[in-house]
Every structure is written in C-alpha cells, then in structure tokens.
Amino acid sequence: MELTAITNIQPNEDNPRVIRDDKFKKLVDSLKQFPEMANVRPIVVNTDMVVLGGNMRLKAMQEAGWKEAPVEVVDWPEEKQREFIIKDNVSFGQWEWDSLANTWDAVSLTEWGLDVWQPEDEVDYGILDEEDVDGELQGMADGVKKAIQIEFEPQHYDEAYELVKFWRDRDAYVGKMVIDFLKAEKNKL
C-alpha cells in the first residue's frame, strides 16, 4: 500500500456499481469520521492508476476534501482486472438480522450506512394523520400514491433520471406514459 495524490487516481468509467444520494452522503461522513478505515481498505488501482476497486470511496474522498488516498497498485492482465471489478462489487452473504437486532445498536448501524429496521413501537405513524400528507400526495403528478421499481443499467440511470425529472417538472404522469408505451410494445408482439 502507498499514499498518492487523489489527482493521480483515475475513476473507472466502466465501474458497474454506484452509490447515490443518502448512501453516498453516509459514505462521505464515514470517511470524515473514521479516516483510518481507508488505510485498511485502500483503493485498488492498476498500473495506470485507474480504479479497479473503490470508485465510490475515491469519489467520497474527493467530496470530503482529501488530498491523498491509500492505494494498492496491482499489475494484472486486463481479464483479471475486469474479473476483480465485478467480484469486488458482489455482495457475498446476507445479514443475519436477528444477530444485528440483538447485539448491535440500530442507531449506530444506521449512522454507519446500513439500512436497518425500526422496531414497530418506535415507528412514527403519526405523520400519516397529518393533514398536509394528503396535500403533498395531491401535489405529485395526478396524486400518485404508489410506486414500482424500474431497473436501469448504470450507464442509463442518469439519462432516465433526467427524463423523469423533465416530465415531472411539467406535471406529467410518468407512470401512465410508461404504461402506454409498454402496452403499445406488447401489442406489437
């Protein structure tokens, strides 16, 4: 492991994994609060200083104002580099939720970036009784009250986000637009 200027490290444009919004903010905060963590989990780069593992950590370090970052330089063939990029981003195993609930503090886990449950007696359902919730829902395009998840490849996410935002800013009901398009495509089959 060596320390190098952040400006020497090149993000990997082909990285298939991203962290957005709140989770990215948690990563930035965790690096500010616990910078020693980076020393035991350096950014893995190839000999051209292109990131193979730690793209989001690099971005978070830049956001946190770091000038240097610990890196591990590897000299691997292209195929091994590509394999590492995927394997480094695959989540192995699953959380043992009972163990987490019984041995770890939910507040700390949340602060550390793990999305955890909230015990039922601590969930604030009172917000559902407030009058302005209906107003907020009505303020959404045509009072949308339910949502479904649509997956996008990482390279299409930003474009999809901008298109949805474009139509929402014009008070369009994007869900109906999607339904109409999918129905038309289905009828072509």
C-alpha positions in Angstrom: 0.0 0.0 0.0 1.1 3.5 -0.8 -0.2 7.0 -0.3 -0.8 9.0 -3.5 -2.3 12.3 -4.5 -6.0 12.0 -5.3 -5.4 13.8 -8.5 -3.2 10.9 -9.7 -6.1 8.4 -9.3 -8.4 8.0 -12.3 -12.0 6.8 -11.7 -13.1 3.8 -13.7 -15.6 4.8 -16.2 -16.8 1.2 -16.7 -17.5 0.7 -13.0 -20.8 -1.2 -12.8 -21.7 -0.1 -9.3 -22.7 3.3 -7.9 -23.8 4.7 -4.6 -26.3 7.6 -4.8 -27.9 10.2 -2.7 -28.2 9.4 1.0 -25.9 6.3 1.0 -23.2 8.3 -0.7 -23.5 11.1 1.9 -23.2 8.4 4.6 -20.0 7.2 2.9 -18.6 10.7 2.8 -19.5 11.2 6.5 -18.0 7.8 7.5 -14.7 8.7 5.8 -14.6 12.1 7.6 -15.4 10.5 11.0 -13.3 7.4 10.6 -10.5 8.1 8.1 -8.3 5.2 9.4 -10.8 2.9 7.7 -9.2 3.8 4.3 -5.8 2.6 5.4 -7.1 -1.0 5.9 -9.2 -0.8 2.8 -7.1 1.1 0.2 -8.4 1.9 -3.3 -7.2 -0.8 -5.7 -5.7 0.6 -8.9 -4.0 -0.8 -11.9 -0.5 0.4 -13.1 -2.2 3.3 -15.0 -3.8 4.4 -11.7 -7.3 3.5 -12.9 -9.6 2.4 -10.1 -10.4 -1.3 -10.0 -11.9 -1.3 -6.5 -13.1 1.7 -4.6 -14.6 4.0 -7.2 -17.2 5.3 -4.8 -14.7 5.6 -2.0 -12.5 7.7 -4.3 -15.5 10.0 -5.1 -16.4 10.2 -1.4 -12.8 11.1 -0.5 -12.8 13.8 -3.1 -16.1 15.1 -1.7 -14.6 15.0 1.8 -11.7 17.1 0.7 -8.9 14.5 0.9 -5.7 15.4 -0.9 -4.2 11.9 -0.7 -5.5 8.4 -0.6 -4.1 5.0 0.2 -3.9 2.8 -2.9 -2.9 -0.8 -3.7 -1.4 -1.0 -7.2 -1.8 -4.3 -9.0 -0.2 -5.4 -12.2 -2.8 -7.8 -13.6 -3.8 -8.7 -17.1 -6.9 -7.0 -18.4 -9.2 -10.0 -18.0 -8.2 -10.4 -14.3 -8.8 -6.6 -13.8 -12.3 -7.0 -15.2 -13.0 -10.0 -13.0 -11.8 -8.2 -9.9 -14.1 -5.2 -10.7 -17.1 -7.5 -10.6 -16.0 -9.7 -7.7 -15.1 -6.7 -5.6 -18.6 -5.3 -6.0 -20.5 -8.5 -5.5 -22.1 -8.7 -2.0 -21.3 -12.1 -0.6 -23.6 -13.5 2.1 -26.5 -11.9 3.8 -27.1 -10.0 7.0 -28.2 -12.1 10.0 -30.9 -9.7 11.1 -31.6 -11.5 14.4 -28.0 -11.1 15.4 -27.9 -7.5 14.3 -31.1 -6.8 16.3 -29.8 -8.4 19.4 -26.2 -7.4 19.5 -25.9 -4.1 17.6 -27.4 -0.6 18.2 -29.8 0.3 15.4 -28.8 4.0 15.6 -25.1 3.2 15.2 -25.8 0.8 12.3 -27.8 3.5 10.5 -25.1 6.1 11.1 -22.6 3.6 9.6 -24.6 3.3 6.4 -26.6 0.1 7.0 -30.3 0.4 6.2 -31.9 -1.2 9.2 -35.4 -1.9 10.5 -37.1 0.3 13.0 -38.8 -1.6 15.9 -42.6 -1.3 15.4 -43.1 0.5 18.6 -40.6 3.2 17.5 -42.1 3.8 14.1 -43.9 7.2 14.0 -47.2 6.5 12.2 -48.4 9.9 13.4 -47.2 11.5 10.2 -49.9 9.7 8.3 -52.5 11.5 10.4 -51.3 14.9 9.4 -53.5 16.8 7.0 -50.6 18.0 4.9 -49.7 14.5 3.8 -52.7 14.3 1.5 -51.8 17.7 0.2 -48.3 16.6 -0.6 -49.6 13.5 -2.3 -52.0 15.6 -4.3 -49.1 17.8 -5.2 -47.5 14.9 -7.0 -48.5 14.3 -10.6 -52.1 13.3 -10.5 -51.9 12.4 -6.8 -49.7 9.3 -7.4 -49.7 7.3 -4.2 -47.9 4.1 -5.2 -44.7 3.3 -6.9 -42.9 0.4 -8.6 -39.2 0.0 -9.2 -37.8 0.0 -12.7 -34.2 -1.1 -13.0 -31.7 0.6 -15.2 -28.2 -0.3 -16.3 -25.8 2.1 -14.6 -25.0 3.8 -17.9 -28.7 4.6 -18.5 -29.5 5.8 -15.0 -28.6 9.5 -15.3 -30.5 9.8 -18.6 -33.6 8.1 -17.1 -33.4 10.3 -14.1 -33.2 13.5 -16.2 -36.1 12.3 -18.4 -38.4 11.5 -15.5 -37.5 14.9 -13.9 -38.2 16.7 -17.2 -41.7 15.2 -17.4 -42.4 15.6 -13.7 -41.5 19.3 -13.8 -44.2 19.6 -16.4 -46.7 17.9 -14.2 -46.9 14.8 -16.4 -47.9 11.5 -15.0 -44.8 9.5 -15.9 -46.3 6.2 -14.8 -49.1 6.4 -17.3 -46.6 7.3 -20.0 -44.6 4.2 -19.2 -47.8 2.0 -19.2 -48.9 3.4 -22.6 -45.5 2.7 -24.1 -45.2 -0.8 -22.7 -48.8 -1.6 -23.8 -48.1 -0.4 -27.3 -44.9 -2.5 -27.4 -46.7 -5.6 -26.1 -49.4 -5.1 -28.8 -46.7 -5.3 -31.5 -45.8 -8.8 -30.4 
